[in-house]
């Protein structure tokens, strides 16, 4: 058996609209001016407290905490109003890989478990993944804890696992776990950033990614 681990935001789900709306609201609630879009998206993938600390390195812990809590509230409200869309080809990719008897699927995300559960419920992915690793129980990416747990759940080692993600944090996490990292070009970090942090390959669409995963599994 081989294991394919997916990031969520920026890889499976285009949640940038929700993220930007929630962060703008959180900053406004803390009396802060909004940040540029590129700066906010640069921290996607990190656990929320770590992400906010990166965005507000000089702020007092109390102010950072206020932004964190404001983001959680605003994101939940935005998500309930409109679900983030899947990227083109996600559903067919997951269906095709799940149908194989030599592959197991997992998730490693900086989202909370509540947030991941909402995505799974929205898209009918219950039972699709053998392992669901979130920010609630692990250090932030790029620490390899989430991938170690996913490999343990699947009963495989690093040589038989691959991480699929859109950020440098995903690629660094894969490297820290001794795994191969496949980068996707449609997410929130640049192609150059993915290459510089160890991506073995980078893909422009889910059709080519699916084919590459099937070739890798063989």
TIBAVEX-320853 format. One record per residue: y, x, z of N, C-alpha, C in turn; residue in one letter; residue number from 1. Coordinates in steps of 0.1 Angstrom, whole numbers, plus 5000, padded with zeros to 4 digits. Layout:
! residues N
+---------+--------+------+----------+---------+-------+---------+--------+------+------+-----+
: n_north : n_east : n_up : ca_north : ca_east : ca_up : c_north : c_east : c_up : type : seq :
+---------+--------+------+----------+---------+-------+---------+--------+------+------+-----+
:       Y :      X :    Z :        Y :       X :     Z :       Y :      X :    Z :    a : NUM :
...
+---------+--------+------+----------+---------+-------+---------+--------+------+------+-----+
This chain:
! residues 218
+---------+--------+------+----------+---------+-------+---------+--------+------+------+-----+
: n_north : n_east : n_up : ca_north : ca_east : ca_up : c_north : c_east : c_up : type : seq :
+---------+--------+------+----------+---------+-------+---------+--------+------+------+-----+
:    4988 :   5008 : 5000 :     5000 :    5000 :  5000 :    5013 :   5009 : 5000 :    x :   1 :
:    5023 :   5003 : 4994 :     5036 :    5010 :  4994 :    5047 :   5000 : 4998 :    x :   2 :
:    5057 :   5005 : 5004 :     5068 :    4997 :  5010 :    5081 :   4998 : 5003 :    x :   3 :
:    5087 :   4987 : 5000 :     5100 :    4987 :  4993 :    5110 :   4980 : 5003 :    x :   4 :
:    5120 :   4988 : 5008 :     5129 :    4983 :  5018 :    5143 :   4980 : 5011 :    x :   5 :
:    5148 :   4968 : 5013 :     5161 :    4965 :  5006 :    5172 :   4964 : 5017 :    x :   6 :
:    5184 :   4969 : 5013 :     5196 :    4965 :  5020 :    5199 :   4951 : 5015 :    x :   7 :
:    5209 :   4945 : 5022 :     5213 :    4931 :  5019 :    5227 :   4930 : 5012 :    x :   8 :
:    5237 :   4932 : 5020 :     5251 :    4931 :  5015 :    5254 :   4942 : 5004 :    x :   9 :
:    5258 :   4938 : 4992 :     5260 :    4947 :  4982 :    5248 :   4951 : 4974 :    x :  10 :
:    5237 :   4947 : 4978 :     5224 :    4950 :  4971 :    5217 :   4938 : 4966 :    x :  11 :
:    5214 :   4929 : 4975 :     5208 :    4916 :  4972 :    5219 :   4905 : 4971 :    x :  12 :
:    5229 :   4905 : 4980 :     5238 :    4894 :  4981 :    5253 :   4900 : 4979 :    x :  13 :
:    5261 :   4893 : 4971 :     5275 :    4898 :  4969 :    5283 :   4891 : 4979 :    x :  14 :
:    5284 :   4897 : 4991 :     5291 :    4891 :  5002 :    5305 :   4896 : 5004 :    x :  15 :
:    5311 :   4903 : 4994 :     5324 :    4910 :  4996 :    5335 :   4899 : 4999 :    x :  16 :
:    5334 :   4888 : 4993 :     5344 :    4877 :  4995 :    5344 :   4873 : 5010 :    x :  17 :
:    5332 :   4871 : 5016 :     5331 :    4867 :  5030 :    5336 :   4879 : 5039 :    x :  18 :
:    5332 :   4891 : 5035 :     5336 :    4903 :  5043 :    5351 :   4905 : 5044 :    x :  19 :
:    5357 :   4904 : 5032 :     5372 :    4906 :  5031 :    5379 :   4895 : 5039 :    x :  20 :
:    5375 :   4883 : 5037 :     5381 :    4872 :  5043 :    5380 :   4873 : 5059 :    x :  21 :
:    5368 :   4876 : 5063 :     5366 :    4877 :  5078 :    5374 :   4889 : 5084 :    x :  22 :
:    5374 :   4900 : 5077 :     5381 :    4912 :  5082 :    5396 :   4909 : 5082 :    x :  23 :
:    5402 :   4903 : 5072 :     5416 :    4900 :  5072 :    5419 :   4890 : 5084 :    x :  24 :
:    5411 :   4881 : 5086 :     5413 :    4871 :  5097 :    5412 :   4879 : 5111 :    x :  25 :
:    5402 :   4888 : 5112 :     5400 :    4895 :  5125 :    5412 :   4904 : 5127 :    x :  26 :
:    5418 :   4911 : 5117 :     5429 :    4919 :  5119 :    5441 :   4911 : 5123 :    x :  27 :
:    5443 :   4900 : 5116 :     5455 :    4891 :  5119 :    5454 :   4886 : 5133 :    x :  28 :
:    5442 :   4882 : 5138 :     5440 :    4878 :  5151 :    5443 :   4888 : 5162 :    x :  29 :
:    5442 :   4901 : 5158 :     5445 :    4912 :  5167 :    5459 :   4917 : 5165 :    x :  30 :
:    5467 :   4910 : 5157 :     5481 :    4914 :  5155 :    5482 :   4927 : 5146 :    x :  31 :
:    5472 :   4929 : 5137 :     5472 :    4940 :  5128 :    5474 :   4936 : 5114 :    x :  32 :
:    5480 :   4945 : 5106 :     5482 :    4943 :  5092 :    5468 :   4944 : 5085 :    x :  33 :
:    5466 :   4936 : 5074 :     5453 :    4938 :  5067 :    5452 :   4951 : 5060 :    x :  34 :
:    5440 :   4956 : 5058 :     5437 :    4968 :  5051 :    5434 :   4966 : 5037 :    x :  35 :
:    5436 :   4976 : 5028 :     5432 :    4975 :  5014 :    5417 :   4972 : 5012 :    x :  36 :
:    5415 :   4964 : 5002 :     5401 :    4960 :  4999 :    5391 :   4972 : 4998 :    x :  37 :
:    5395 :   4982 : 4992 :     5386 :    4994 :  4990 :    5383 :   5000 : 5004 :    x :  38 :
:    5392 :   5000 : 5013 :     5390 :    5006 :  5026 :    5380 :   4998 : 5034 :    x :  39 :
:    5381 :   4984 : 5033 :     5372 :    4976 :  5040 :    5358 :   4977 : 5035 :    x :  40 :
:    5357 :   4976 : 5021 :     5344 :    4977 :  5015 :    5337 :   4990 : 5017 :    x :  41 :
:    5345 :   5001 : 5020 :     5339 :    5014 :  5022 :    5330 :   5015 : 5034 :    x :  42 :
:    5332 :   5005 : 5044 :     5324 :    5006 :  5056 :    5312 :   4996 : 5056 :    x :  43 :
:    5311 :   4988 : 5045 :     5300 :    4979 :  5045 :    5286 :   4986 : 5046 :    x :  44 :
:    5278 :   4981 : 5054 :     5265 :    4988 :  5057 :    5264 :   4993 : 5071 :    x :  45 :
:    5275 :   4997 : 5076 :     5275 :    5002 :  5090 :    5274 :   4990 : 5100 :    x :  46 :
:    5269 :   4992 : 5111 :     5269 :    4982 :  5122 :    5284 :   4978 : 5125 :    x :  47 :
:    5286 :   4966 : 5128 :     5300 :    4961 :  5129 :    5309 :   4969 : 5139 :    x :  48 :
:    5304 :   4972 : 5151 :     5313 :    4980 :  5160 :    5316 :   4994 : 5154 :    x :  49 :
:    5306 :   5000 : 5148 :     5309 :    5013 :  5142 :    5318 :   5012 : 5130 :    x :  50 :
:    5317 :   5001 : 5122 :     5325 :    4999 :  5110 :    5340 :   4997 : 5115 :    x :  51 :
:    5342 :   4989 : 5125 :     5356 :    4987 :  5130 :    5361 :   5000 : 5136 :    x :  52 :
:    5353 :   5008 : 5143 :     5358 :    5020 :  5148 :    5363 :   5030 : 5137 :    x :  53 :
:    5356 :   5029 : 5125 :     5360 :    5037 :  5114 :    5373 :   5032 : 5108 :    x :  54 :
:    5375 :   5019 : 5108 :     5387 :    5013 :  5103 :    5399 :   5015 : 5112 :    x :  55 :
:    5396 :   5016 : 5125 :     5407 :    5017 :  5135 :    5404 :   5029 : 5144 :    x :  56 :
:    5404 :   5041 : 5139 :     5401 :    5053 :  5147 :    5410 :   5055 : 5159 :    x :  57 :
:    5423 :   5051 : 5158 :     5432 :    5054 :  5169 :    5434 :   5042 : 5178 :    x :  58 :
:    5427 :   5031 : 5176 :     5429 :    5019 :  5184 :    5422 :   5020 : 5198 :    x :  59 :
:    5427 :   5013 : 5207 :     5421 :    5012 :  5220 :    5408 :   5005 : 5219 :    x :  60 :
:    5398 :   5008 : 5227 :     5385 :    5000 :  5227 :    5387 :   4985 : 5228 :    x :  61 :
:    5396 :   4981 : 5236 :     5399 :    4966 :  5237 :    5403 :   4960 : 5224 :    x :  62 :
:    5411 :   4967 : 5217 :     5416 :    4962 :  5204 :    5405 :   4962 : 5194 :    x :  63 :
:    5397 :   4972 : 5194 :     5385 :    4973 :  5185 :    5376 :   4961 : 5188 :    x :  64 :
:    5373 :   4959 : 5201 :     5364 :    4948 :  5205 :    5370 :   4934 : 5200 :    x :  65 :
:    5383 :   4933 : 5201 :     5389 :    4920 :  5196 :    5387 :   4918 : 5182 :    x :  66 :
:    5388 :   4929 : 5174 :     5386 :    4928 :  5159 :    5371 :   4924 : 5157 :    x :  67 :
:    5362 :   4931 : 5164 :     5348 :    4928 :  5162 :    5345 :   4913 : 5165 :    x :  68 :
:    5349 :   4908 : 5176 :     5347 :    4894 :  5179 :    5353 :   4884 : 5170 :    x :  69 :
:    5366 :   4888 : 5165 :     5372 :    4880 :  5156 :    5365 :   4879 : 5142 :    x :  70 :
:    5360 :   4891 : 5138 :     5352 :    4892 :  5126 :    5340 :   4883 : 5127 :    x :  71 :
:    5332 :   4883 : 5138 :     5320 :    4875 :  5139 :    5324 :   4860 : 5137 :    x :  72 :
:    5334 :   4856 : 5144 :     5338 :    4842 :  5143 :    5342 :   4838 : 5129 :    x :  73 :
:    5351 :   4846 : 5123 :     5356 :    4843 :  5110 :    5345 :   4844 : 5099 :    x :  74 :
:    5336 :   4853 : 5101 :     5325 :    4854 :  5091 :    5316 :   4842 : 5092 :    x :  75 :
:    5312 :   4838 : 5104 :     5304 :    4826 :  5105 :    5310 :   4814 : 5099 :    x :  76 :
:    5323 :   4812 : 5101 :     5330 :    4801 :  5096 :    5331 :   4801 : 5081 :    x :  77 :
:    5333 :   4813 : 5075 :     5334 :    4814 :  5061 :    5320 :   4812 : 5054 :    x :  78 :
:    5310 :   4817 : 5061 :     5296 :    4816 :  5056 :    5292 :   4801 : 5056 :    x :  79 :
:    5296 :   4794 : 5066 :     5292 :    4780 :  5067 :    5299 :   4771 : 5056 :    x :  80 :
:    5311 :   4776 : 5052 :     5318 :    4769 :  5041 :    5312 :   4772 : 5027 :    x :  81 :
:    5308 :   4784 : 5025 :     5303 :    4788 :  5012 :    5294 :   4800 : 5013 :    x :  82 :
:    5281 :   4799 : 5009 :     5272 :    4810 :  5010 :    5275 :   4821 : 4999 :    x :  83 :
:    5273 :   4833 : 5003 :     5275 :    4844 :  4993 :    5264 :   4844 : 4982 :    x :  84 :
:    5268 :   4846 : 4970 :     5258 :    4845 :  4959 :    5249 :   4857 : 4958 :    x :  85 :
:    5237 :   4854 : 4952 :     5228 :    4865 :  4949 :    5234 :   4872 : 4936 :    x :  86 :
:    5231 :   4885 : 4935 :     5233 :    4892 :  4923 :    5224 :   4888 : 4912 :    x :  87 :
:    5227 :   4888 : 4900 :     5218 :    4884 :  4889 :    5205 :   4892 : 4889 :    x :  88 :
:    5194 :   4885 : 4888 :     5181 :    4891 :  4888 :    5174 :   4893 : 4901 :    x :  89 :
:    5181 :   4890 : 4912 :     5175 :    4892 :  4925 :    5162 :   4884 : 4927 :    x :  90 :
:    5163 :   4871 : 4924 :     5152 :    4862 :  4927 :    5140 :   4866 : 4919 :    x :  91 :
:    5142 :   4869 : 4906 :     5130 :    4873 :  4898 :    5124 :   4886 : 4902 :    x :  92 :
:    5133 :   4895 : 4907 :     5128 :    4908 :  4912 :    5119 :   4906 : 4924 :    x :  93 :
:    5124 :   4899 : 4934 :     5116 :    4897 :  4946 :    5104 :   4889 : 4943 :    x :  94 :
:    5104 :   4879 : 4935 :     5092 :    4871 :  4931 :    5082 :   4880 : 4925 :    x :  95 :
:    5086 :   4889 : 4916 :     5077 :    4897 :  4908 :    5070 :   4908 : 4918 :    x :  96 :
:    5079 :   4914 : 4926 :     5073 :    4924 :  4935 :    5064 :   4918 : 4946 :    x :  97 :
:    5068 :   4906 : 4951 :     5060 :    4900 :  4961 :    5046 :   4895 : 4956 :    x :  98 :
:    5045 :   4893 : 4943 :     5033 :    4889 :  4937 :    5023 :   4900 : 4936 :    x :  99 :
:    5027 :   4912 : 4937 :     5018 :    4924 :  4936 :    5011 :   4926 : 4949 :    x : 100 :
:    4998 :   4930 : 4948 :     4990 :    4932 :  4960 :    4990 :   4946 : 4965 :    x : 101 :
:    4999 :   4955 : 4958 :     5000 :    4969 :  4963 :    5013 :   4972 : 4969 :    x : 102 :
:    5022 :   4962 : 4970 :     5035 :    4964 :  4976 :    5038 :   4954 : 4988 :    x : 103 :
:    5046 :   4960 : 4997 :     5051 :    4952 :  5008 :    5066 :   4953 : 5008 :    x : 104 :
:    5073 :   4942 : 5011 :     5088 :    4942 :  5011 :    5093 :   4941 : 5025 :    x : 105 :
:    5105 :   4948 : 5027 :     5111 :    4948 :  5040 :    5126 :   4948 : 5038 :    x : 106 :
:    5134 :   4946 : 5049 :     5148 :    4946 :  5049 :    5153 :   4955 : 5060 :    x : 107 :
:    5164 :   4963 : 5056 :     5171 :    4971 :  5066 :    5186 :   4970 : 5064 :    x : 108 :
:    5192 :   4963 : 5073 :     5206 :    4959 :  5070 :    5215 :   4961 : 5082 :    x : 109 :
:    5228 :   4963 : 5080 :     5237 :    4964 :  5090 :    5242 :   4950 : 5096 :    x : 110 :
:    5237 :   4940 : 5090 :     5239 :    4926 :  5095 :    5233 :   4924 : 5108 :    x : 111 :
:    5238 :   4914 : 5115 :     5231 :    4909 :  5127 :    5218 :   4901 : 5123 :    x : 112 :
:    5209 :   4899 : 5133 :     5197 :    4891 :  5130 :    5201 :   4877 : 5127 :    x : 113 :
:    5211 :   4872 : 5133 :     5216 :    4858 :  5130 :    5221 :   4857 : 5116 :    x : 114 :
:    5229 :   4867 : 5112 :     5234 :    4867 :  5098 :    5223 :   4869 : 5088 :    x : 115 :
:    5213 :   4877 : 5091 :     5202 :    4879 :  5081 :    5193 :   4866 : 5081 :    x : 116 :
:    5191 :   4860 : 5092 :     5184 :    4847 :  5092 :    5190 :   4837 : 5084 :    x : 117 :
:    5204 :   4836 : 5084 :     5211 :    4827 :  5076 :    5209 :   4829 : 5061 :    x : 118 :
:    5209 :   4842 : 5057 :     5207 :    4845 :  5043 :    5193 :   4841 : 5039 :    x : 119 :
:    5183 :   4844 : 5047 :     5169 :    4841 :  5044 :    5167 :   4826 : 5043 :    x : 120 :
:    5173 :   4818 : 5052 :     5172 :    4804 :  5051 :    5179 :   4798 : 5039 :    x : 121 :
:    5191 :   4804 : 5036 :     5198 :    4799 :  5024 :    5190 :   4800 : 5011 :    x : 122 :
:    5183 :   4812 : 5010 :     5176 :    4815 :  4997 :    5161 :   4813 : 4998 :    x : 123 :
:    5156 :   4807 : 5009 :     5142 :    4804 :  5009 :    5133 :   4816 : 5010 :    x : 124 :
:    5137 :   4826 : 5017 :     5129 :    4838 :  5017 :    5120 :   4840 : 5030 :    x : 125 :
:    5118 :   4829 : 5036 :     5109 :    4829 :  5048 :    5096 :   4834 : 5044 :    x : 126 :
:    5091 :   4844 : 5052 :     5078 :    4850 :  5049 :    5077 :   4860 : 5037 :    x : 127 :
:    5088 :   4863 : 5031 :     5089 :    4872 :  5020 :    5088 :   4886 : 5024 :    x : 128 :
:    5093 :   4889 : 5036 :     5094 :    4903 :  5040 :    5085 :   4906 : 5052 :    x : 129 :
:    5078 :   4917 : 5052 :     5069 :    4920 :  5063 :    5077 :   4925 : 5075 :    x : 130 :
:    5089 :   4930 : 5073 :     5097 :    4936 :  5083 :    5111 :   4933 : 5081 :    x : 131 :
:    5118 :   4929 : 5092 :     5132 :    4926 :  5091 :    5140 :   4934 : 5102 :    x : 132 :
:    5147 :   4944 : 5097 :     5154 :    4953 :  5107 :    5169 :   4951 : 5105 :    x : 133 :
:    5175 :   4949 : 5117 :     5190 :    4946 :  5117 :    5197 :   4955 : 5127 :    x : 134 :
:    5210 :   4953 : 5127 :     5219 :    4961 :  5135 :    5217 :   4958 : 5150 :    x : 135 :
:    5211 :   4946 : 5153 :     5210 :    4942 :  5167 :    5201 :   4952 : 5175 :    x : 136 :
:    5191 :   4957 : 5169 :     5181 :    4965 :  5176 :    5180 :   4980 : 5173 :    x : 137 :
:    5190 :   4985 : 5166 :     5190 :    4999 :  5162 :    5204 :   5005 : 5161 :    x : 138 :
:    5204 :   5019 : 5162 :     5217 :    5025 :  5159 :    5221 :   5022 : 5145 :    x : 139 :
:    5234 :   5024 : 5142 :     5239 :    5021 :  5129 :    5234 :   5030 : 5118 :    x : 140 :
:    5233 :   5026 : 5106 :     5230 :    5035 :  5095 :    5241 :   5046 : 5096 :    x : 141 :
:    5238 :   5058 : 5092 :     5225 :    5063 :  5085 :    5214 :   5068 : 5094 :    x : 142 :
:    5215 :   5064 : 5107 :     5203 :    5067 :  5116 :    5191 :   5061 : 5110 :    x : 143 :
:    5179 :   5068 : 5110 :     5167 :    5063 :  5104 :    5159 :   5053 : 5112 :    x : 144 :
:    5164 :   5049 : 5123 :     5156 :    5040 :  5132 :    5151 :   5028 : 5125 :    x : 145 :
:    5159 :   5021 : 5117 :     5155 :    5009 :  5110 :    5143 :   5012 : 5101 :    x : 146 :
:    5144 :   5023 : 5094 :     5133 :    5026 :  5084 :    5121 :   5030 : 5091 :    x : 147 :
:    5122 :   5038 : 5102 :     5110 :    5041 :  5110 :    5103 :   5028 : 5115 :    x : 148 :
:    5110 :   5018 : 5119 :     5104 :    5006 :  5124 :    5098 :   4998 : 5112 :    x : 149 :
:    5104 :   4998 : 5101 :     5099 :    4991 :  5089 :    5086 :   4998 : 5085 :    x : 150 :
:    5085 :   5011 : 5084 :     5073 :    5018 :  5080 :    5062 :   5016 : 5091 :    x : 151 :
:    5066 :   5015 : 5103 :     5056 :    5012 :  5114 :    5050 :   4998 : 5112 :    x : 152 :
:    5058 :   4989 : 5109 :     5054 :    4975 :  5107 :    5044 :   4974 : 5095 :    x : 153 :
:    5047 :   4982 : 5084 :     5039 :    4982 :  5072 :    5027 :   4991 : 5072 :    x : 154 :
:    5027 :   5000 : 5082 :     5016 :    5009 :  5083 :    5016 :   5020 : 5072 :    x : 155 :
:    5028 :   5024 : 5068 :     5029 :    5034 :  5057 :    5038 :   5046 : 5062 :    x : 156 :
:    5037 :   5057 : 5055 :     5045 :    5069 :  5058 :    5056 :   5070 : 5048 :    x : 157 :
:    5065 :   5080 : 5050 :     5077 :    5081 :  5041 :    5073 :   5084 : 5027 :    x : 158 :
:    5062 :   5090 : 5024 :     5059 :    5092 :  5010 :    5055 :   5080 : 5002 :    x : 159 :
:    5052 :   5069 : 5010 :     5048 :    5056 :  5003 :    5059 :   5046 : 5006 :    x : 160 :
:    5071 :   5050 : 5007 :     5082 :    5040 :  5010 :    5094 :   5044 : 5002 :    x : 161 :
:    5102 :   5034 : 4998 :     5115 :    5036 :  4991 :    5125 :   5027 : 4996 :    x : 162 :
:    5138 :   5032 : 4998 :     5149 :    5024 :  5002 :    5158 :   5021 : 4990 :    x : 163 :
:    5161 :   5008 : 4989 :     5170 :    5003 :  4978 :    5184 :   4999 : 4985 :    x : 164 :
:    5195 :   5006 : 4980 :     5207 :    5002 :  4986 :    5219 :   5006 : 4977 :    x : 165 :
:    5231 :   5001 : 4982 :     5243 :    5003 :  4973 :    5253 :   5012 : 4980 :    x : 166 :
:    5250 :   5018 : 4992 :     5260 :    5026 :  4998 :    5254 :   5040 : 5002 :    x : 167 :
:    5263 :   5049 : 5004 :     5259 :    5062 :  5008 :    5252 :   5062 : 5021 :    x : 168 :
:    5255 :   5052 : 5030 :     5248 :    5051 :  5043 :    5233 :   5048 : 5041 :    x : 169 :
:    5230 :   5040 : 5030 :     5216 :    5037 :  5027 :    5209 :   5049 : 5022 :    x : 170 :
:    5215 :   5057 : 5014 :     5209 :    5069 :  5008 :    5207 :   5080 : 5019 :    x : 171 :
:    5217 :   5081 : 5028 :     5216 :    5091 :  5039 :    5205 :   5086 : 5049 :    x : 172 :
:    5204 :   5073 : 5051 :     5194 :    5068 :  5060 :    5180 :   5071 : 5054 :    x : 173 :
:    5178 :   5069 : 5041 :     5165 :    5072 :  5035 :    5162 :   5087 : 5036 :    x : 174 :
:    5172 :   5095 : 5033 :     5169 :    5110 :  5035 :    5166 :   5113 : 5049 :    x : 175 :
:    5173 :   5107 : 5059 :     5170 :    5110 :  5073 :    5156 :   5106 : 5077 :    x : 176 :
:    5150 :   5096 : 5070 :     5137 :    5091 :  5073 :    5126 :   5098 : 5064 :    x : 177 :
:    5131 :   5107 : 5055 :     5121 :    5114 :  5047 :    5116 :   5105 : 5035 :    x : 178 :
:    5124 :   5094 : 5032 :     5120 :    5085 :  5021 :    5128 :   5088 : 5009 :    x : 179 :
:    5123 :   5083 : 4997 :     5131 :    5082 :  4985 :    5142 :   5071 : 4986 :    x : 180 :
:    5154 :   5074 : 4980 :     5164 :    5064 :  4980 :    5167 :   5061 : 4966 :    x : 181 :
:    5167 :   5048 : 4962 :     5172 :    5043 :  4949 :    5185 :   5036 : 4951 :    x : 182 :
:    5195 :   5040 : 4944 :     5208 :    5034 :  4945 :    5211 :   5024 : 4934 :    x : 183 :
:    5219 :   5014 : 4937 :     5223 :    5003 :  4928 :    5238 :   5004 : 4925 :    x : 184 :
:    5242 :   5003 : 4913 :     5256 :    5005 :  4909 :    5265 :   4993 : 4910 :    x : 185 :
:    5259 :   4982 : 4914 :     5267 :    4970 :  4914 :    5273 :   4967 : 4928 :    x : 186 :
:    5271 :   4976 : 4937 :     5275 :    4973 :  4951 :    5289 :   4979 : 4954 :    x : 187 :
:    5290 :   4984 : 4967 :     5303 :    4987 :  4972 :    5307 :   5002 : 4973 :    x : 188 :
:    5298 :   5011 : 4970 :     5301 :    5025 :  4969 :    5299 :   5030 : 4955 :    x : 189 :
:    5306 :   5040 : 4952 :     5306 :    5045 :  4938 :    5293 :   5052 : 4934 :    x : 190 :
:    5290 :   5053 : 4922 :     5279 :    5061 :  4917 :    5279 :   5075 : 4922 :    x : 191 :
:    5291 :   5081 : 4921 :     5292 :    5095 :  4926 :    5288 :   5096 : 4941 :    x : 192 :
:    5292 :   5087 : 4949 :     5289 :    5087 :  4963 :    5274 :   5086 : 4965 :    x : 193 :
:    5268 :   5078 : 4958 :     5253 :    5076 :  4959 :    5246 :   5089 : 4955 :    x : 194 :
:    5250 :   5095 : 4944 :     5244 :    5108 :  4940 :    5246 :   5119 : 4950 :    x : 195 :
:    5258 :   5120 : 4956 :     5261 :    5130 :  4965 :    5254 :   5129 : 4978 :    x : 196 :
:    5249 :   5116 : 4981 :     5242 :    5114 :  4994 :    5227 :   5113 : 4992 :    x : 197 :
:    5222 :   5117 : 4980 :     5208 :    5118 :  4978 :    5200 :   5108 : 4970 :    x : 198 :
:    5207 :   5099 : 4963 :     5200 :    5089 :  4955 :    5191 :   5096 : 4945 :    x : 199 :
:    5178 :   5092 : 4944 :     5169 :    5098 :  4934 :    5173 :   5093 : 4920 :    x : 200 :
:    5176 :   5080 : 4920 :     5180 :    5074 :  4907 :    5190 :   5063 : 4911 :    x : 201 :
:    5198 :   5059 : 4900 :     5207 :    5048 :  4902 :    5205 :   5038 : 4891 :    x : 202 :
:    5206 :   5025 : 4894 :     5203 :    5015 :  4884 :    5215 :   5005 : 4882 :    x : 203 :
:    5216 :   5000 : 4870 :     5227 :    4992 :  4866 :    5224 :   4977 : 4866 :    x : 204 :
:    5211 :   4974 : 4868 :     5207 :    4960 :  4868 :    5193 :   4958 : 4875 :    x : 205 :
:    5190 :   4946 : 4878 :     5177 :    4944 :  4885 :    5165 :   4945 : 4876 :    x : 206 :
:    5167 :   4943 : 4863 :     5155 :    4945 :  4854 :    5150 :   4959 : 4854 :    x : 207 :
:    5160 :   4969 : 4853 :     5156 :    4983 :  4853 :    5151 :   4987 : 4867 :    x : 208 :
:    5157 :   4982 : 4877 :     5153 :    4985 :  4891 :    5138 :   4981 : 4893 :    x : 209 :
:    5135 :   4968 : 4889 :     5122 :    4963 :  4891 :    5112 :   4971 : 4884 :    x : 210 :
:    5115 :   4975 : 4871 :     5105 :    4983 :  4864 :    5103 :   4997 : 4870 :    x : 211 :
:    5114 :   5003 : 4875 :     5113 :    5016 :  4882 :    5104 :   5015 : 4895 :    x : 212 :
:    5106 :   5004 : 4902 :     5098 :    5002 :  4914 :    5083 :   5001 : 4911 :    x : 213 :
:    5080 :   4993 : 4900 :     5066 :    4992 :  4896 :    5060 :   5005 : 4891 :    x : 214 :
:    5068 :   5013 : 4884 :     5064 :    5026 :  4880 :    5062 :   5035 : 4892 :    x : 215 :
:    5071 :   5035 : 4901 :     5070 :    5043 :  4914 :    5057 :   5039 : 4921 :    x : 216 :
:    5054 :   5026 : 4922 :     5043 :    5022 :  4930 :    5029 :   5026 : 4924 :    x : 217 :
:    5030 :   5028 : 4910 :     5018 :    5032 :  4904 :    5015 :   5047 : 4905 :    x : 218 :
+---------+--------+------+----------+---------+-------+---------+--------+------+------+-----+
